Amino acid sequence: MANISRRNFMKVAAGAAGIACANFYVSLGVKRENIYVLGVGCKGMEGKDGLCMKCEFCKGKNFAISDEVIDDESCREVPQSDRFAAVRELEEKTPEERYAFWRSELSKCIRCNACRNVCPACTCIKCVFDNPDSGVAAKANVDTFEENQFHIIRAFHVAGRCTDCGECSRVCPQGIPLHLLNRKFIKDMDTLYGDYQAGEDAEARHPLINFTKADAEPSVVLNRGE
């Protein structure tokens, strides 16, 4: 192993964990040369009903970042799945049906902040929802608007940086499928700006902060929402 006496040590798994870790250190502005990354092969995590969601929809077993890798061929198998299937089902509903779906789900929220605390894309030193001067720092929702506001603002905040690890849904004690909000954003960005996987390339700029001549015009985005 290389000399790492003056470097912070990080152990990551392939797939979702590796991508999330890469995205995390980029978001924090940590210099790559200051960390030594040991990549460990991953065969997926078992949940109560089989593979965990993030493993069922694994985005690849390569390492986004690594200085040294420990794995074998059995760790390289990737399940075949369609991670946007549930998003398309929601898109096929009427606006009224989608609204009813999300109102039903978000009304369960108890504002425990577990989704925010586990998220590798939430890297603000002080969250707006913890700032007493923001006007939205209440621990509990006081009306239906705040129930919607918290999760929609959070989804917008991590758009372009969300690695789709699914941890937000996994830790939610109320079973809210929060990953579907993030996954909808990812699907739309892929459609409008081309396929992009946050954390896959530590040097890449995500579509919402990058500009190319092939970017969709604002009118295209607007018309999609009509």
Phi, psi and omega per residue, in radians:
M1 nan 2.477 -3.132
A2 -1.131 2.846 3.114
N3 -1.201 2.053 -3.103
I4 -2.127 0.338 -3.038
S5 -1.056 -0.491 -3.111
R6 -1.897 0.289 -3.114
R7 -2.171 2.546 3.030
N8 -1.234 2.515 -3.070
F9 -1.784 2.353 3.120
M10 -2.347 2.268 3.062
K11 -1.894 2.222 -3.140
V12 -2.279 2.703 3.026
A13 -1.681 2.889 3.095
A14 -1.281 3.017 3.064
G15 1.237 -2.360 -3.014
A16 -1.002 -0.760 -3.085
A17 -1.146 -0.757 3.137
G18 -1.136 -0.748 3.122
I19 -1.114 -0.751 3.139
A20 -1.105 -0.727 3.137
C21 -1.138 -0.735 3.109
A22 -1.069 -0.774 3.136
N23 -1.134 -0.620 -3.102
F24 -1.145 -0.829 -3.078
Y25 -1.242 -0.530 3.062
V26 -1.169 -0.754 -3.130
S27 -1.080 -0.603 -3.123
L28 -1.452 -0.127 -3.126
G29 1.316 0.383 3.122
V30 -1.282 2.310 3.136
K31 -1.293 2.331 -3.080
R32 -1.009 -0.643 -3.082
E33 -1.228 -0.161 -3.125
N34 -1.610 -0.015 3.126
I35 -2.255 2.549 3.040
Y36 -1.922 2.125 -3.004
V37 -1.915 2.098 3.061
L38 -1.759 2.008 3.117
G39 -1.549 2.300 -3.116
V40 -2.094 2.241 -3.126
G41 -1.012 2.625 -3.063
C42 -2.336 2.284 3.094
K43 -1.791 0.099 -3.138
G44 1.738 2.680 3.127
M45 -1.838 2.392 3.140
E46 -1.529 2.357 3.025
G47 -1.890 -2.962 -3.097
K48 -1.219 -0.390 -3.109
D49 -2.067 0.555 -3.106
G50 1.920 -2.570 -3.133
L51 -1.105 2.494 3.020
C52 -1.049 2.723 -3.069
M53 -1.000 -0.770 -3.086
K54 -1.165 -0.424 3.113
C55 -1.500 -0.577 3.079
E56 -1.089 -0.609 3.126
F57 -1.907 0.763 -3.114
C58 -0.997 2.391 -3.095
K59 -1.741 0.236 3.083
G60 2.298 2.655 -3.099
K61 -1.856 0.229 3.049
N62 -1.420 2.831 -3.119
F63 -1.719 2.125 3.123
A64 -1.104 -0.660 3.059
I65 -2.462 2.532 3.062
S66 -3.006 2.590 2.973
D67 -1.876 -0.415 -3.120
E68 -2.670 2.466 -3.078
V69 -2.194 2.366 3.048
I70 -2.152 1.848 3.073
D71 -2.870 -3.090 3.080
D72 -2.518 -3.130 -3.055
E73 -1.080 -0.541 -3.117
S74 -1.160 -0.349 3.128
C75 -1.489 -0.076 -3.039
R76 -1.702 -0.074 -3.118
E77 -1.299 2.263 -3.107
V78 -2.007 2.171 3.129
P79 -1.080 2.506 3.070
Q80 -1.514 2.085 -3.097
S81 -2.712 2.859 -3.139
D82 -2.021 1.707 -3.021
R83 -1.280 -0.262 -3.130
F84 -1.707 0.102 -3.103
A85 -1.049 -0.799 -3.122
A86 -1.182 -0.554 3.093
V87 -1.157 -0.742 3.125
R88 -1.115 -0.629 3.093
E89 -1.065 -0.703 3.099
L90 -1.197 -0.687 -3.133
E91 -1.109 -0.517 -3.121
E92 -1.338 -0.216 3.097
K93 -1.332 2.808 3.048
T94 -1.276 2.798 3.090
P95 -0.947 -0.673 3.140
E96 -1.148 -0.685 3.136
E97 -1.200 -0.707 3.108
R98 -1.123 -0.726 3.121
Y99 -1.079 -0.775 3.136
A100 -1.103 -0.681 3.128
F101 -1.074 -0.884 -3.078
W102 -1.259 -0.572 3.064
R103 -1.108 -0.731 3.127
S104 -1.093 -0.738 -3.098
E105 -1.291 -0.864 -3.050
L106 -1.226 -0.374 3.109
S107 -1.180 -0.259 3.122
K108 -1.386 -0.278 -3.006
C109 -1.063 2.322 3.105
I110 -1.908 0.176 3.120
R111 0.922 0.819 3.097
C112 -1.388 -0.284 3.130
N113 1.220 0.248 3.125
A114 -1.068 -0.694 -3.128
C115 -1.098 -0.755 3.134
R116 -1.166 -0.760 -3.047
N117 -1.191 -0.510 -3.105
V118 -1.547 -0.276 -2.996
C119 -1.217 2.134 3.123
P120 -1.262 -0.171 3.103
A121 -1.649 -0.205 3.096
C122 -1.513 1.694 -3.025
T123 -2.149 0.189 3.115
C124 -1.088 2.452 3.100
I125 -1.113 -0.705 3.066
K126 -2.357 2.087 -3.110
C127 -1.267 2.520 3.102
V128 -1.019 -0.510 -3.127
F129 -1.386 -0.057 3.036
D130 -1.902 0.019 -3.094
N131 -1.621 1.965 -3.095
P132 -1.101 -0.328 3.138
D133 -1.518 -0.073 -3.068
S134 -1.407 -0.412 -3.081
G135 1.468 -0.039 -3.141
V136 -2.217 0.407 -3.036
A137 -1.518 0.051 -3.127
A138 -1.019 2.393 3.130
K139 -1.254 -0.607 -3.133
A140 -1.939 2.563 3.090
N141 -1.262 2.374 3.130
V142 -1.746 -0.251 3.088
D143 -2.730 3.062 -3.087
T144 -1.164 -0.497 3.114
F145 -1.075 -0.764 -3.134
E146 -1.179 -0.562 3.084
E147 -1.054 -0.732 3.114
N148 -1.279 -0.741 -2.999
Q149 -1.019 -0.832 -3.060
F150 -0.981 -0.920 -3.039
H151 -1.313 -0.596 3.125
I152 -1.231 -0.735 3.084
I153 -1.091 -0.743 -3.130
R154 -1.117 -0.693 3.126
A155 -1.133 -0.725 3.090
F156 -1.134 -0.659 -3.081
H157 -1.106 -0.632 -3.105
V158 -1.707 0.039 3.136
A159 -1.015 2.295 -3.100
G160 1.581 -0.372 3.119
R161 -1.965 -0.276 3.119
C162 -1.128 2.232 -3.140
T163 -1.597 0.015 -3.128
D164 1.079 0.741 3.136
C165 -1.362 -0.336 3.097
G166 1.358 0.123 -3.119
E167 -1.116 -0.555 3.141
C168 -1.029 -0.761 3.121
S169 -1.271 -0.631 -3.099
R170 -1.100 -0.713 -3.047
V171 -1.553 -0.168 -3.090
C172 -1.134 2.065 -3.120
P173 -1.222 -0.249 -3.125
Q174 -1.719 -0.034 3.100
G175 1.226 0.487 3.123
I176 -1.335 2.256 -3.122
P177 -1.363 1.154 -3.048
L178 -1.105 -0.466 -3.130
H179 -1.073 -0.397 -3.115
L180 -1.199 -0.557 3.047
L181 -1.102 -0.872 -3.131
N182 -1.116 -0.695 -3.096
R183 -1.188 -0.582 3.063
K184 -1.103 -0.768 3.107
F185 -1.056 -0.776 -3.129
I186 -1.074 -0.784 -3.139
K187 -1.048 -0.784 -3.141
D188 -1.162 -0.704 3.122
M189 -1.136 -0.678 3.088
D190 -1.088 -0.682 -3.131
T191 -1.210 -0.746 -3.039
L192 -1.456 -0.582 -3.008
Y193 -2.140 -0.001 -3.101
G194 1.722 2.708 -3.089
D195 -1.015 2.328 3.117
Y196 -2.594 2.338 3.083
Q197 -2.062 1.933 3.127
A198 -1.011 2.345 3.089
G199 1.537 -0.201 -3.102
E200 -1.252 -0.617 3.111
D201 -2.187 1.940 -3.063
A202 -1.126 -0.327 -3.099
E203 -1.705 -0.143 -3.040
A204 -1.409 2.600 3.034
R205 -1.696 2.347 -3.090
H206 -1.297 2.775 -2.979
P207 -0.973 -0.514 -3.064
L208 -1.403 -0.185 3.060
I209 -2.082 0.106 3.129
N210 -1.971 2.769 3.108
F211 -2.356 2.306 3.001
T212 -2.353 2.787 -3.139
K213 -1.170 -0.285 3.137
A214 -1.538 -0.012 -3.139
D215 -1.044 2.576 3.099
A216 -1.160 2.449 3.067
E217 -1.219 2.622 3.128
P218 -0.944 -0.582 -3.129
S219 -1.120 -0.569 3.119
V220 -1.152 -0.774 3.118
V221 -1.107 -0.758 -3.138
L222 -1.079 -0.780 -3.103
N223 -1.141 -0.507 3.116
R224 -1.172 -0.442 -3.111
G225 -1.529 -0.065 -3.117
E226 -1.391 nan nan
